[in-house]
Amino acid sequence: MPATRKKQVHLAVQLPGINNVTVWSDPRSGSQISVDSFIRLARTAERGRFDFFFLAEGLRVREHKGRIYDLDIVGRPENLTVLSALAAVTTHLGLAATVNATFNEPYEVARRLATLDRLSGGRAAWNVVTSHDSFTGENFRRGGFLPEADRYTRAAEFLTTARELWDSWAEGDLRADTATGEFVRPGAGRFAHRGQHFDISGRFTTPSGPQGHPVIIQAGESDAGREFAASDAEVVFSRYNRIDAARQFYRDVKRRLARYGRGPDDLLILPTAGVVVADTDADAAAHAEEISRQLVSPQTAIAHLEAVWGRDLSAYDPDGPLPDIEPEDDAHLLEGHSAFRKGRGETARRWRELAAERNLSIRELVIEVGGRRTFVGSPRTVADAIDHFVRTGGADGFVLVPHLTPGGLDDFVDRVVPLLQEKGVHRDEYTGTTLRDHLGLPGPPVRDHHDEKEASA
């Protein structure tokens, strides 16, 4: 009997820029906004036979105490424009972008994504996100026009509408028939959608790309977000990169799929992860500690604490104990950041318990809860840990977030990927051409010609 194929490790890379994940002050760091940096990282990921390259995005520069939040990279070009450029210099690598479903419209987003999918030969993906706050809304002169409770209902209808637009072109609609002089079938692109959030009709201008629909990614952690992922997403980004919590999240989301007629392989769960590789485990641990302290400076530690406490804590010593005062639940010193909006009293309680248990200072605590790398060690140690994490039900793979741009992925691709290939858990070569091929995901049903539309046209 043939040997059972080992569970494959899916790999993606994110060019970092949001939160304190980039050591931009490191002498080895290049430009954070130059197209050359994007190209180098993308080509490195493709050399490592990664599934896709991902760009996150916010629609407003975040502010801390009314000033630009200096832990973010400011000045990044717009996502889909960058990915269109990368489509020209890569051949297989998937191209994934965050595009907001609160402050955009379905027709525009569907058209831009269909264009990217066609330009790239079927490699586009869309990370569907929502915005909750009037702070972001001010950029669109709408303020907080959408109640937070409605953000997922709008996102779900947004996605449904986009799929209807992609489906408005069927196989064979582009004819280019020189004998009859017919370039396109009469009914091609016609659509009509009437719902709670969108009431649109007309003709969609862009035929679908080779995938039919771009791959849909989602990152919500709430119950509503998990349900949205189970019903509509094909990849889920997860922040759970500690094995026990990751397994709980993995089981919870996967079990929800059945109620939507989906199987476990129809949705991939990919936590974000930082990796530090060195010749020995000891060398890697020392380097990881150095990186953590670069990522969480004394000022950064206080900024994180203020985001939870909602108070000015600049008088506190980052190398001293946590404040003994309670958070201000309704105060937001960090605008445009969703991480610490809710449950701040509970977060403060858990942080106090952890600090007391391990005798941690403010800075040490912030490093512990958010500044440590996920996989640290020699190439063999890291490869074994990643394989174990996936094989034992913690994830389907990882989105790697290097701390350096653009060379932060080099060591992993050169030293860890060959070991994963040796284990038989990561591809030696691409075996397909589309992102759906790489991820093992089915495409949408292929539609027949628009006979009914022609009859009514």
C-alpha positions as a Markdown table, in Angstrom:
| # | Residue | x | y | z |
|---|---|---|---|---|
| 1 | Met | 0.0 | 0.0 | 0.0 |
| 2 | Pro | 1.2 | 3.5 | -0.7 |
| 3 | Ala | 2.3 | 5.5 | 2.3 |
| 4 | Thr | -0.2 | 8.0 | 3.7 |
| 5 | Arg | 0.7 | 11.5 | 2.7 |
| 6 | Lys | 1.8 | 13.6 | 5.6 |
| 7 | Lys | -0.2 | 16.7 | 6.5 |
| 8 | Gln | 1.2 | 19.6 | 4.6 |
| 9 | Val | 2.4 | 22.8 | 6.1 |
| 10 | His | 1.0 | 25.9 | 4.4 |
| 11 | Leu | 3.3 | 28.9 | 4.5 |
| 12 | Ala | 2.6 | 32.6 | 3.8 |
| 13 | Val | 4.5 | 35.8 | 4.6 |
| 14 | Gln | 3.2 | 39.2 | 5.7 |
| 15 | Leu | 5.2 | 42.3 | 5.1 |
| 16 | Pro | 4.9 | 43.8 | 8.5 |
| 17 | Gly | 3.8 | 47.3 | 9.2 |
| 18 | Ile | 1.1 | 47.3 | 11.9 |
| 19 | Asn | 1.8 | 47.1 | 15.6 |
| 20 | Asn | 5.4 | 46.8 | 17.0 |
| 21 | Val | 6.6 | 44.0 | 14.8 |
| 22 | Thr | 9.2 | 45.8 | 12.6 |
| 23 | Val | 12.6 | 46.8 | 13.8 |
| 24 | Trp | 13.0 | 49.6 | 11.3 |
| 25 | Ser | 15.9 | 51.1 | 13.1 |
| 26 | Asp | 18.1 | 48.0 | 12.6 |
| 27 | Pro | 21.1 | 48.7 | 10.2 |
| 28 | Arg | 20.0 | 45.7 | 8.1 |
| 29 | Ser | 16.5 | 47.1 | 7.6 |
| 30 | Gly | 15.7 | 48.6 | 4.2 |
| 31 | Ser | 13.0 | 50.9 | 3.0 |
| 32 | Gln | 9.5 | 50.2 | 4.5 |
| 33 | Ile | 7.7 | 51.7 | 1.5 |
| 34 | Ser | 9.9 | 51.1 | -1.5 |
| 35 | Val | 8.6 | 48.8 | -4.2 |
| 36 | Asp | 12.1 | 47.1 | -4.2 |
| 37 | Ser | 11.5 | 45.9 | -0.6 |
| 38 | Phe | 8.1 | 44.4 | -1.6 |
| 39 | Ile | 9.7 | 42.7 | -4.6 |
| 40 | Arg | 12.6 | 41.2 | -2.7 |
| 41 | Leu | 10.4 | 39.7 | 0.1 |
| 42 | Ala | 7.9 | 38.4 | -2.5 |
| 43 | Arg | 10.7 | 36.7 | -4.5 |
| 44 | Thr | 12.1 | 35.2 | -1.4 |
| 45 | Ala | 8.7 | 33.7 | -0.5 |
| 46 | Glu | 8.3 | 32.3 | -4.0 |
| 47 | Arg | 11.8 | 30.8 | -3.8 |
| 48 | Gly | 10.6 | 29.1 | -0.6 |
| 49 | Arg | 7.5 | 27.8 | -2.5 |
| 50 | Phe | 5.2 | 29.7 | -0.1 |
| 51 | Asp | 1.5 | 29.8 | -0.8 |
| 52 | Phe | 1.0 | 33.6 | -0.7 |
| 53 | Phe | 2.3 | 37.1 | 0.2 |
| 54 | Phe | 0.0 | 39.2 | 2.3 |
| 55 | Leu | -0.3 | 42.9 | 2.9 |
| 56 | Ala | -2.4 | 44.3 | 5.8 |
| 57 | Glu | -3.9 | 47.8 | 5.6 |
| 58 | Gly | -5.7 | 50.3 | 7.7 |
| 59 | Leu | -7.8 | 53.2 | 6.4 |
| 60 | Arg | -6.5 | 55.8 | 8.8 |
| 61 | Val | -3.1 | 56.4 | 10.5 |
| 62 | Arg | -3.6 | 55.3 | 14.1 |
| 63 | Glu | -2.9 | 57.8 | 16.9 |
| 64 | His | -1.8 | 57.5 | 20.4 |
| 65 | Lys | -2.6 | 60.5 | 22.6 |
| 66 | Gly | -3.4 | 62.5 | 19.5 |
| 67 | Arg | -0.1 | 61.8 | 17.8 |
| 68 | Ile | 0.9 | 59.3 | 15.1 |
| 69 | Tyr | 1.3 | 55.8 | 16.6 |
| 70 | Asp | 5.0 | 55.4 | 16.0 |
| 71 | Leu | 4.9 | 51.6 | 16.3 |
| 72 | Asp | 3.2 | 51.5 | 12.9 |
| 73 | Ile | 4.8 | 51.9 | 9.6 |
| 74 | Val | 3.3 | 55.1 | 8.0 |
| 75 | Gly | 3.4 | 55.9 | 4.3 |
| 76 | Arg | 2.7 | 52.4 | 2.8 |
| 77 | Pro | 1.3 | 52.4 | -0.7 |
| 78 | Glu | -2.2 | 51.0 | -1.3 |
| 79 | Asn | -2.4 | 47.2 | -1.2 |
| 80 | Leu | -3.9 | 46.2 | -4.5 |
| 81 | Thr | -1.7 | 48.6 | -6.5 |
| 82 | Val | 1.4 | 47.0 | -4.9 |
| 83 | Leu | 0.2 | 43.5 | -5.5 |
| 84 | Ser | -0.5 | 44.3 | -9.2 |
| 85 | Ala | 3.2 | 45.3 | -9.4 |
| 86 | Leu | 4.2 | 42.1 | -7.7 |
| 87 | Ala | 2.1 | 40.1 | -10.2 |
| 88 | Ala | 4.6 | 41.1 | -12.9 |
| 89 | Val | 7.7 | 39.9 | -11.1 |
| 90 | Thr | 6.4 | 36.6 | -9.6 |
| 91 | Thr | 4.9 | 33.6 | -11.4 |
| 92 | His | 3.2 | 31.3 | -8.7 |
| 93 | Leu | 3.1 | 33.2 | -5.4 |
| 94 | Gly | -0.4 | 34.1 | -4.2 |
| 95 | Leu | -1.1 | 37.8 | -3.7 |
| 96 | Ala | -3.4 | 38.6 | -0.7 |
| 97 | Ala | -4.6 | 42.0 | 0.4 |
| 98 | Thr | -6.7 | 43.4 | 3.2 |
| 99 | Val | -9.7 | 45.4 | 1.7 |
| 100 | Asn | -12.2 | 47.0 | 4.1 |
| 101 | Ala | -15.9 | 46.0 | 3.7 |
| 102 | Thr | -17.2 | 49.0 | 5.8 |
| 103 | Phe | -15.8 | 51.9 | 3.9 |
| 104 | Asn | -15.8 | 50.6 | 0.3 |
| 105 | Glu | -18.5 | 49.5 | -2.2 |
| 106 | Pro | -18.9 | 46.0 | -3.7 |
| 107 | Tyr | -18.7 | 47.0 | -7.3 |
| 108 | Glu | -15.4 | 48.8 | -7.0 |
| 109 | Val | -13.7 | 46.1 | -4.8 |
| 110 | Ala | -15.0 | 43.2 | -6.9 |
| 111 | Arg | -13.7 | 44.9 | -10.1 |
| 112 | Arg | -10.2 | 45.5 | -8.6 |
| 113 | Leu | -9.9 | 42.0 | -7.2 |
| 114 | Ala | -11.1 | 40.4 | -10.5 |
| 115 | Thr | -8.5 | 42.6 | -12.3 |
| 116 | Leu | -5.7 | 41.4 | -10.0 |
| 117 | Asp | -6.8 | 37.8 | -10.4 |
| 118 | Arg | -6.6 | 38.2 | -14.2 |
| 119 | Leu | -3.3 | 40.0 | -14.2 |
| 120 | Ser | -1.7 | 37.4 | -11.9 |
| 121 | Gly | -3.1 | 34.3 | -13.7 |
| 122 | Gly | -5.4 | 33.4 | -10.8 |
| 123 | Arg | -3.4 | 34.3 | -7.7 |
| 124 | Ala | -5.6 | 36.9 | -5.9 |
| 125 | Ala | -6.9 | 36.7 | -2.3 |
| 126 | Trp | -9.1 | 39.1 | -0.3 |
| 127 | Asn | -8.8 | 39.5 | 3.5 |
| 128 | Val | -12.3 | 40.8 | 4.3 |
| 129 | Val | -12.2 | 43.2 | 7.3 |
| 130 | Thr | -14.6 | 45.6 | 8.9 |
| 131 | Ser | -14.2 | 48.9 | 10.8 |
| 132 | His | -16.0 | 49.7 | 14.0 |
| 133 | Asp | -15.1 | 53.3 | 14.7 |
| 134 | Ser | -16.0 | 56.8 | 13.8 |
| 135 | Phe | -12.3 | 57.7 | 14.0 |
| 136 | Thr | -11.7 | 55.8 | 10.7 |
| 137 | Gly | -15.0 | 57.0 | 9.4 |
| 138 | Glu | -13.9 | 60.6 | 9.6 |
| 139 | Asn | -11.7 | 60.0 | 6.5 |
| 140 | Phe | -14.9 | 59.2 | 4.6 |
| 141 | Arg | -17.2 | 61.9 | 6.0 |
| 142 | Arg | -19.5 | 59.3 | 7.4 |
| 143 | Gly | -18.3 | 59.1 | 11.0 |
| 144 | Gly | -19.7 | 56.1 | 12.8 |
| 145 | Phe | -22.5 | 55.7 | 10.4 |
| 146 | Leu | -22.6 | 51.9 | 10.8 |
| 147 | Pro | -23.4 | 50.5 | 14.3 |
| 148 | Glu | -20.9 | 48.0 | 15.3 |
| 149 | Ala | -23.5 | 45.3 | 15.6 |
| 150 | Asp | -24.2 | 45.6 | 11.9 |
| 151 | Arg | -20.6 | 45.4 | 10.6 |
| 152 | Tyr | -20.6 | 41.7 | 10.0 |
| 153 | Thr | -24.1 | 41.7 | 8.4 |
| 154 | Arg | -22.8 | 44.4 | 6.0 |
| 155 | Ala | -19.6 | 42.4 | 5.4 |
| 156 | Ala | -21.5 | 39.2 | 4.7 |
| 157 | Glu | -23.8 | 41.0 | 2.2 |
| 158 | Phe | -20.8 | 42.8 | 0.7 |
| 159 | Leu | -19.1 | 39.4 | 0.1 |
| 160 | Thr | -22.4 | 37.9 | -1.3 |
| 161 | Thr | -22.7 | 40.9 | -3.7 |
| 162 | Ala | -19.1 | 40.7 | -4.8 |
| 163 | Arg | -19.6 | 37.0 | -5.6 |
| 164 | Glu | -22.8 | 37.8 | -7.6 |
| 165 | Leu | -20.7 | 40.3 | -9.6 |
| 166 | Trp | -18.0 | 37.8 | -10.3 |
| 167 | Asp | -20.6 | 35.3 | -11.3 |
| 168 | Ser | -22.3 | 37.7 | -13.7 |
| 169 | Trp | -19.7 | 36.6 | -16.3 |
| 170 | Ala | -20.0 | 32.9 | -17.3 |
| 171 | Glu | -17.6 | 30.6 | -19.1 |
| 172 | Gly | -17.6 | 31.5 | -22.8 |
| 173 | Asp | -19.1 | 34.9 | -22.4 |
| 174 | Leu | -16.0 | 36.4 | -24.1 |
| 175 | Arg | -16.4 | 35.1 | -27.6 |
| 176 | Ala | -14.3 | 37.3 | -29.9 |
| 177 | Asp | -15.9 | 35.5 | -32.9 |
| 178 | Thr | -14.5 | 37.0 | -36.1 |
| 179 | Ala | -17.0 | 35.0 | -38.2 |
| 180 | Thr | -20.1 | 36.6 | -36.6 |
| 181 | Gly | -18.5 | 39.8 | -35.4 |
| 182 | Glu | -19.7 | 39.0 | -31.9 |
| 183 | Phe | -17.1 | 39.9 | -29.2 |
| 184 | Val | -19.2 | 39.2 | -26.1 |
| 185 | Arg | -22.5 | 37.5 | -25.3 |
| 186 | Pro | -25.4 | 40.0 | -24.9 |
| 187 | Gly | -26.2 | 39.1 | -21.3 |
| 188 | Ala | -22.6 | 39.1 | -20.0 |
| 189 | Gly | -22.0 | 41.0 | -16.8 |
| 190 | Arg | -25.7 | 41.8 | -16.0 |
| 191 | Phe | -26.5 | 41.8 | -12.3 |
| 192 | Ala | -29.0 | 43.0 | -9.8 |
| 193 | His | -28.7 | 42.9 | -6.0 |
| 194 | Arg | -31.2 | 44.2 | -3.5 |
| 195 | Gly | -30.6 | 43.8 | 0.1 |
| 196 | Gln | -30.4 | 45.5 | 3.5 |
| 197 | His | -27.1 | 47.3 | 2.8 |
| 198 | Phe | -26.8 | 47.3 | -1.1 |
| 199 | Asp | -29.4 | 48.0 | -3.8 |
| 200 | Ile | -27.5 | 48.0 | -7.1 |
| 201 | Ser | -28.0 | 46.8 | -10.6 |
| 202 | Gly | -26.2 | 47.2 | -14.0 |
| 203 | Arg | -23.4 | 45.4 | -15.9 |
| 204 | Phe | -20.2 | 44.3 | -14.4 |
| 205 | Thr | -17.3 | 45.2 | -16.6 |
| 206 | Thr | -14.6 | 42.7 | -15.7 |
| 207 | Pro | -14.7 | 39.0 | -16.5 |
| 208 | Ser | -13.7 | 36.7 | -13.6 |
| 209 | Gly | -10.1 | 35.6 | -13.3 |
| 210 | Pro | -8.8 | 32.0 | -13.6 |
| 211 | Gln | -9.9 | 31.1 | -10.1 |
| 212 | Gly | -13.5 | 32.2 | -10.6 |
| 213 | His | -13.5 | 34.0 | -7.3 |
| 214 | Pro | -10.4 | 35.2 | -5.4 |
| 215 | Val | -9.6 | 33.3 | -2.2 |
| 216 | Ile | -11.5 | 34.7 | 0.7 |
| 217 | Ile | -9.6 | 35.3 | 4.0 |
| 218 | Gln | -11.0 | 36.4 | 7.3 |
| 219 | Ala | -9.5 | 37.3 | 10.7 |
| 220 | Gly | -12.3 | 37.8 | 13.2 |
| 221 | Glu | -11.8 | 36.4 | 16.7 |
| 222 | Ser | -15.2 | 37.1 | 18.1 |
| 223 | Asp | -18.1 | 34.6 | 18.0 |
| 224 | Ala | -19.6 | 36.5 | 15.1 |
| 225 | Gly | -16.3 | 36.6 | 13.3 |
| 226 | Arg | -15.8 | 32.8 | 13.8 |
| 227 | Glu | -19.3 | 32.2 | 12.4 |
| 228 | Phe | -18.6 | 34.4 | 9.4 |
| 229 | Ala | -15.4 | 32.5 | 8.8 |
| 230 | Ala | -17.1 | 29.2 | 9.0 |
| 231 | Ser | -19.9 | 30.3 | 6.6 |
| 232 | Asp | -17.8 | 32.2 | 4.0 |
| 233 | Ala | -14.1 | 32.2 | 4.5 |
| 234 | Glu | -11.5 | 29.9 | 2.9 |
| 235 | Val | -8.5 | 31.0 | 5.1 |
| 236 | Val | -8.6 | 32.3 | 8.6 |
| 237 | Phe | -5.8 | 34.3 | 10.1 |
| 238 | Ser | -5.4 | 33.5 | 13.8 |
| 239 | Arg | -3.5 | 35.2 | 16.6 |
| 240 | Tyr | -3.4 | 31.9 | 18.6 |
| 241 | Asn | 0.2 | 30.7 | 18.2 |
| 242 | Arg | 0.5 | 29.1 | 21.6 |
| 243 | Ile | -0.3 | 25.4 | 21.1 |
| 244 | Asp | -3.0 | 24.8 | 23.6 |
| 245 | Ala | -5.0 | 28.0 | 22.8 |
| 246 | Ala | -4.4 | 27.3 | 19.1 |
| 247 | Arg | -5.9 | 23.8 | 19.3 |
| 248 | Gln | -9.0 | 25.1 | 21.0 |
| 249 | Phe | -9.5 | 27.8 | 18.3 |
| 250 | Tyr | -8.8 | 25.3 | 15.6 |
| 251 | Arg | -11.4 | 22.8 | 16.9 |
| 252 | Asp | -14.0 | 25.5 | 17.5 |
| 253 | Val | -13.8 | 27.0 | 14.0 |
| 254 | Lys | -13.6 | 23.6 | 12.2 |
| 255 | Arg | -16.6 | 22.2 | 14.0 |
| 256 | Arg | -18.7 | 25.1 | 12.8 |
| 257 | Leu | -18.2 | 24.2 | 9.2 |
| 258 | Ala | -20.6 | 21.3 | 9.1 |
| 259 | Arg | -23.7 | 23.5 | 9.7 |
| 260 | Tyr | -22.9 | 25.3 | 6.4 |
| 261 | Gly | -22.4 | 22.1 | 4.5 |
| 262 | Arg | -18.6 | 22.4 | 4.5 |
| 263 | Gly | -15.8 | 20.0 | 5.3 |
| 264 | Pro | -12.7 | 20.5 | 7.5 |
| 265 | Asp | -10.5 | 20.9 | 4.4 |
| 266 | Asp | -12.6 | 23.7 | 3.0 |
| 267 | Leu | -11.1 | 26.2 | 5.5 |
| 268 | Leu | -7.5 | 26.6 | 6.4 |
| 269 | Ile | -6.4 | 28.2 | 9.7 |
| 270 | Leu | -3.1 | 30.0 | 9.7 |
| 271 | Pro | -1.8 | 31.7 | 12.8 |
| 272 | Thr | 0.7 | 34.5 | 12.5 |
| 273 | Ala | 4.2 | 33.7 | 13.8 |
| 274 | Gly | 7.6 | 35.2 | 14.3 |
| 275 | Val | 10.6 | 33.0 | 13.7 |
| 276 | Val | 14.3 | 33.3 | 14.9 |
| 277 | Val | 16.8 | 30.9 | 13.4 |
| 278 | Ala | 20.4 | 30.5 | 14.4 |
| 279 | Asp | 23.1 | 27.9 | 14.4 |
| 280 | Thr | 22.2 | 26.6 | 17.8 |
| 281 | Asp | 19.2 | 26.8 | 20.1 |
| 282 | Ala | 21.1 | 28.9 | 22.5 |
| 283 | Asp | 22.2 | 31.4 | 19.9 |
| 284 | Ala | 18.6 | 31.7 | 18.6 |
| 285 | Ala | 17.3 | 32.3 | 22.1 |
| 286 | Ala | 19.8 | 35.0 | 22.8 |
| 287 | His | 19.0 | 36.7 | 19.4 |
| 288 | Ala | 15.2 | 36.3 | 20.1 |
| 289 | Glu | 15.6 | 38.1 | 23.5 |
| 290 | Glu | 17.5 | 40.9 | 21.8 |
| 291 | Ile | 14.8 | 41.3 | 19.1 |
| 292 | Ser | 12.0 | 41.3 | 21.8 |
| 293 | Arg | 13.8 | 44.2 | 23.6 |
| 294 | Gln | 14.1 | 46.1 | 20.4 |
| 295 | Leu | 10.4 | 45.6 | 19.6 |
| 296 | Val | 9.3 | 46.5 | 23.1 |
| 297 | Ser | 11.3 | 49.6 | 24.1 |
| 298 | Pro | 10.5 | 51.3 | 27.4 |
| 299 | Gln | 8.3 | 53.8 | 25.6 |
| 300 | Thr | 6.6 | 51.0 | 23.7 |
| 301 | Ala | 5.8 | 49.1 | 27.0 |
| 302 | Ile | 4.2 | 52.2 | 28.5 |
| 303 | Ala | 2.2 | 52.8 | 25.2 |
| 304 | His | 0.8 | 49.3 | 25.4 |
| 305 | Leu | -0.1 | 49.7 | 29.0 |
| 306 | Glu | -1.9 | 53.0 | 28.3 |
| 307 | Ala | -3.9 | 51.3 | 25.5 |
| 308 | Val | -5.3 | 48.8 | 28.1 |
| 309 | Trp | -5.6 | 51.2 | 31.0 |
| 310 | Gly | -7.0 | 54.2 | 29.1 |
| 311 | Arg | -4.9 | 56.4 | 31.3 |
| 312 | Asp | -1.7 | 58.5 | 30.9 |
| 313 | Leu | 0.9 | 56.3 | 32.6 |
| 314 | Ser | 4.0 | 58.2 | 31.4 |
| 315 | Ala | 5.0 | 58.7 | 35.0 |
| 316 | Tyr | 5.4 | 55.0 | 35.6 |
| 317 | Asp | 8.8 | 53.2 | 35.4 |
| 318 | Pro | 8.7 | 50.6 | 32.6 |
| 319 | Asp | 11.1 | 48.5 | 34.7 |
| 320 | Gly | 8.8 | 48.8 | 37.7 |
| 321 | Pro | 5.6 | 47.1 | 38.7 |
| 322 | Leu | 2.2 | 47.4 | 37.0 |
| 323 | Pro | -0.1 | 50.3 | 38.1 |
| 324 | Asp | -2.4 | 49.5 | 41.1 |
| 325 | Ile | -5.2 | 51.7 | 39.6 |
| 326 | Glu | -8.0 | 50.3 | 37.5 |
| 327 | Pro | -8.5 | 50.9 | 33.8 |
| 328 | Glu | -10.8 | 53.6 | 32.5 |
| 329 | Asp | -13.2 | 51.5 | 30.4 |
| 330 | Asp | -14.6 | 54.4 | 28.3 |
| 331 | Ala | -11.2 | 56.2 | 27.7 |
| 332 | His | -9.3 | 55.5 | 24.5 |
| 333 | Leu | -5.8 | 56.9 | 24.3 |
| 334 | Leu | -5.1 | 54.8 | 21.2 |
| 335 | Glu | -7.4 | 55.6 | 18.3 |
| 336 | Gly | -8.0 | 53.3 | 15.4 |
| 337 | His | -6.7 | 50.2 | 17.1 |
| 338 | Ser | -9.1 | 47.4 | 17.8 |
| 339 | Ala | -6.9 | 45.2 | 20.0 |
| 340 | Phe | -7.8 | 46.7 | 23.4 |
| 341 | Arg | -11.2 | 48.1 | 22.9 |
| 342 | Lys | -13.2 | 45.6 | 25.0 |
| 343 | Gly | -12.7 | 43.7 | 28.2 |
| 344 | Arg | -9.9 | 45.9 | 29.4 |
| 345 | Gly | -10.6 | 45.2 | 33.0 |
| 346 | Glu | -10.3 | 41.5 | 32.4 |
| 347 | Thr | -7.1 | 42.0 | 30.4 |
| 348 | Ala | -5.6 | 44.1 | 33.3 |
| 349 | Arg | -6.6 | 41.4 | 35.8 |
| 350 | Arg | -4.9 | 38.6 | 33.7 |
| 351 | Trp | -1.8 | 40.8 | 33.2 |
| 352 | Arg | -1.6 | 41.4 | 36.9 |
| 353 | Glu | -1.8 | 37.7 | 37.7 |
| 354 | Leu | 0.9 | 36.9 | 35.1 |
| 355 | Ala | 3.2 | 39.7 | 36.4 |
| 356 | Ala | 2.7 | 38.5 | 40.0 |
| 357 | Glu | 3.3 | 34.8 | 39.1 |
| 358 | Arg | 6.5 | 35.5 | 37.2 |
| 359 | Asn | 7.6 | 38.7 | 39.0 |
| 360 | Leu | 7.6 | 40.7 | 35.8 |
| 361 | Ser | 8.1 | 44.4 | 35.3 |
| 362 | Ile | 5.9 | 46.4 | 32.9 |
| 363 | Arg | 8.3 | 46.0 | 30.1 |
| 364 | Glu | 8.9 | 42.3 | 30.8 |
| 365 | Leu | 5.2 | 41.7 | 30.9 |
| 366 | Val | 4.5 | 43.4 | 27.5 |
| 367 | Ile | 7.3 | 41.3 | 26.0 |
| 368 | Glu | 5.8 | 38.2 | 27.4 |
| 369 | Val | 2.2 | 38.8 | 26.2 |
| 370 | Gly | 3.1 | 40.1 | 22.7 |
| 371 | Gly | 6.7 | 40.6 | 22.0 |
| 372 | Arg | 8.1 | 37.1 | 21.8 |
| 373 | Arg | 8.8 | 35.0 | 18.7 |
| 374 | Thr | 6.8 | 31.9 | 18.1 |
| 375 | Phe | 9.5 | 29.6 | 16.8 |
| 376 | Val | 13.1 | 30.0 | 18.1 |
| 377 | Gly | 16.0 | 27.6 | 17.6 |
| 378 | Ser | 18.3 | 25.9 | 15.2 |
| 379 | Pro | 16.9 | 25.1 | 11.7 |
| 380 | Arg | 16.1 | 21.6 | 12.8 |
| 381 | Thr | 14.4 | 22.7 | 16.0 |
| 382 | Val | 12.2 | 25.2 | 14.2 |
| 383 | Ala | 11.3 | 22.8 | 11.4 |
| 384 | Asp | 10.4 | 20.1 | 14.0 |
| 385 | Ala | 8.3 | 22.6 | 16.0 |
| 386 | Ile | 6.3 | 23.8 | 13.0 |
| 387 | Asp | 5.7 | 20.3 | 11.8 |
| 388 | His | 4.5 | 19.2 | 15.3 |
| 389 | Phe | 2.2 | 22.2 | 15.6 |
| 390 | Val | 0.4 | 21.4 | 12.4 |
| 391 | Arg | 0.5 | 17.7 | 12.7 |
| 392 | Thr | -1.1 | 17.8 | 16.2 |
| 393 | Gly | -4.1 | 20.0 | 15.3 |
| 394 | Gly | -2.9 | 23.5 | 16.1 |
| 395 | Ala | -3.0 | 24.9 | 12.6 |
| 396 | Asp | -2.8 | 24.2 | 8.9 |
| 397 | Gly | 0.3 | 26.4 | 8.6 |
| 398 | Phe | 1.5 | 29.8 | 9.4 |
| 399 | Val | 1.7 | 33.4 | 8.2 |
| 400 | Leu | 5.3 | 34.4 | 9.0 |
| 401 | Val | 5.9 | 38.0 | 10.1 |
| 402 | Pro | 9.6 | 38.8 | 9.9 |
| 403 | His | 10.9 | 41.6 | 12.1 |
| 404 | Leu | 13.2 | 42.9 | 9.3 |
| 405 | Thr | 12.2 | 44.3 | 5.9 |
| 406 | Pro | 13.0 | 43.0 | 3.3 |
| 407 | Gly | 15.6 | 40.4 | 4.3 |
| 408 | Gly | 13.9 | 38.9 | 7.4 |
| 409 | Leu | 12.7 | 35.8 | 5.6 |
| 410 | Asp | 16.0 | 34.8 | 4.1 |
| 411 | Asp | 17.2 | 32.5 | 6.9 |
| 412 | Phe | 13.9 | 30.7 | 7.1 |
| 413 | Val | 13.8 | 30.0 | 3.4 |
| 414 | Asp | 17.4 | 29.0 | 3.1 |
| 415 | Arg | 17.7 | 26.9 | 6.3 |
| 416 | Val | 14.3 | 25.7 | 7.5 |
| 417 | Val | 12.3 | 25.2 | 4.3 |
| 418 | Pro | 14.7 | 22.5 | 3.0 |
| 419 | Leu | 14.2 | 20.6 | 6.2 |
| 420 | Leu | 10.4 | 20.8 | 5.9 |
| 421 | Gln | 10.8 | 19.5 | 2.3 |
| 422 | Glu | 13.0 | 16.7 | 3.6 |
| 423 | Lys | 10.2 | 15.8 | 6.0 |
| 424 | Gly | 7.7 | 15.7 | 3.1 |
| 425 | Val | 5.5 | 18.3 | 4.6 |
| 426 | His | 6.2 | 21.2 | 2.3 |
| 427 | Arg | 6.2 | 21.2 | -1.5 |
| 428 | Asp | 9.5 | 20.9 | -3.5 |
| 429 | Glu | 7.9 | 22.6 | -6.5 |
| 430 | Tyr | 4.6 | 24.3 | -7.2 |
| 431 | Thr | 2.2 | 21.7 | -8.8 |
| 432 | Gly | -0.5 | 24.2 | -9.8 |
| 433 | Thr | -0.7 | 27.7 | -11.1 |
| 434 | Thr | -3.4 | 29.4 | -9.0 |
| 435 | Leu | -3.6 | 30.2 | -5.3 |
| 436 | Arg | -6.5 | 27.7 | -5.0 |
| 437 | Asp | -4.2 | 25.0 | -6.3 |
| 438 | His | -1.5 | 25.9 | -3.7 |
| 439 | Leu | -4.1 | 25.8 | -0.9 |
| 440 | Gly | -5.9 | 22.7 | -2.1 |
| 441 | Leu | -9.2 | 24.6 | -2.2 |
| 442 | Pro | -12.0 | 24.0 | -4.7 |
| 443 | Gly | -13.1 | 26.7 | -7.0 |
| 444 | Pro | -16.7 | 28.0 | -7.3 |
| 445 | Pro | -19.1 | 26.1 | -9.5 |
| 446 | Val | -18.4 | 26.8 | -13.2 |
| 447 | Arg | -21.4 | 28.5 | -14.7 |
| 448 | Asp | -22.9 | 27.7 | -18.1 |
| 449 | His | -23.5 | 30.2 | -20.9 |
| 450 | His | -26.0 | 32.9 | -20.2 |
| 451 | Asp | -28.8 | 31.4 | -22.3 |
| 452 | Glu | -31.4 | 32.8 | -20.0 |
| 453 | Lys | -29.8 | 36.3 | -20.1 |
| 454 | Glu | -29.6 | 36.2 | -23.8 |
| 455 | Ala | -33.3 | 35.3 | -24.0 |
| 456 | Ser | -34.2 | 38.3 | -21.8 |
| 457 | Ala | -31.6 | 40.8 | -23.2 |
